[in-house]
Amino acid sequence: MATIKDVAKLAGVSTTTVSHVINKTRFVAEDTTKAVWDAVAELNYSPSAVARSLKVNTTKSIGMIITTSEAPYFAEIVLAVEEYCYRQGYSLFLCNTQNEAEKVQNHLDMLIKKRVDGILVMCSEYTENSLALFNGTNVPMVVMDWGPNDGKSDRILDHSFDGGYMATRHLIEKGHRDIAIIAGYLYKTTAKARYEGFVKAMTEAGLLIRKEWIFETDFQPEGGYECMNNLLKQDKLPTAVICGCDAMALGVISVITEKGLSVPQDISVIGYDNIHSSRFYAPPLTTVHQSKTRLGQMAIDVLLERIQSEEKVHAPKVLEFYPELVIRSSVRDLNQ
């Protein structure tokens, strides 16, 4: 395998000149530059990315630590981040944690050893130890989430309360009075905020919130399926169901259909997140939109700013965006 010394010898220049030509770190005369590139082509020389990164102190790579890339919402954020990184000339190392503390530690150690320029952390849950872990490294980071933090980490402010309120108000305006909710686990910040928005809208309208119509589960189709199955066993059924996310709504719609009922004629369903596939549900899902692309780009912009900054300590950032109602075909208008 050819080395930089071989290129320098063939081109009749020093290794320093070859380095300047390849890395574009200093002006080199046109004829000398051509001689170097001709030698590179003839020898099929490929400079070591690792060696180059040691010289210029950058690897043009970013690490991303998330809970799971399997969940549609996170998958769309990852896609947005990867695409934006690519346009900025960066590669992305993706690490899934499944909320396992040991994986968080191992992934962080691996990314530091690979000398990534920065790390984006977006897990759905944090422990005190993991927050201390992230804040204890000198690698530029954006440590952000929806949940509570230590005041040193960045935060996503997505106004989930308003989204839950908005979804419930839409059902009420369409004439629904008997409304159930299948929420995420209420110890999670986003799930609780969306639920509290539901409670406010129901209370303002003077509607009864039935305890037997409140369910908690994970943000997965299986969770929505199981909860809706249990709801359909009750004597009195709601006219509408609010789901904590679109993935849950898929499970909800599936079990309603399996029982010989129809969405929205028998039971209306509304989701949350506006994942890409929700428009292709049967029927297309009314949901609350959150911009995954905008969130991913905002996070990377903050990270690149920190990578390029000479400051070692950065004030936490709040990445704020607002929910929007997307009306499709899964909600029946009972006023007509």
Secondary structure, DSSP 4 states (H G I P E B T S, - for coil): ---HHHHHHHHTS-HHHHHHHHHT-S---HHHHHHHHHHHHHHT----HHHHHHHHT---EEEEEES-SSSHHHHHHHHHHHHHHHHTT-EEEEEE-TT-HHHHHHHHHHHHHTT-SEEEEE-S---HHHHHHHHT--S-EEEEESS---SSSEEEE--HHHHHHHHHHHHHHTT--SEEEEEE-TTSHHHHHHHHHHHHHHHHTT----GGGEEEE-SSHHHHHHHHHHHTTSSS--SEEEESSHHHHHHHHHHHHHTT--TTTT-EEE-SB--GGGGGSSSPPBEEE--HHHHHHHHHHHHHHHHH-S-S-----EEE---EEE--SSS--TT-
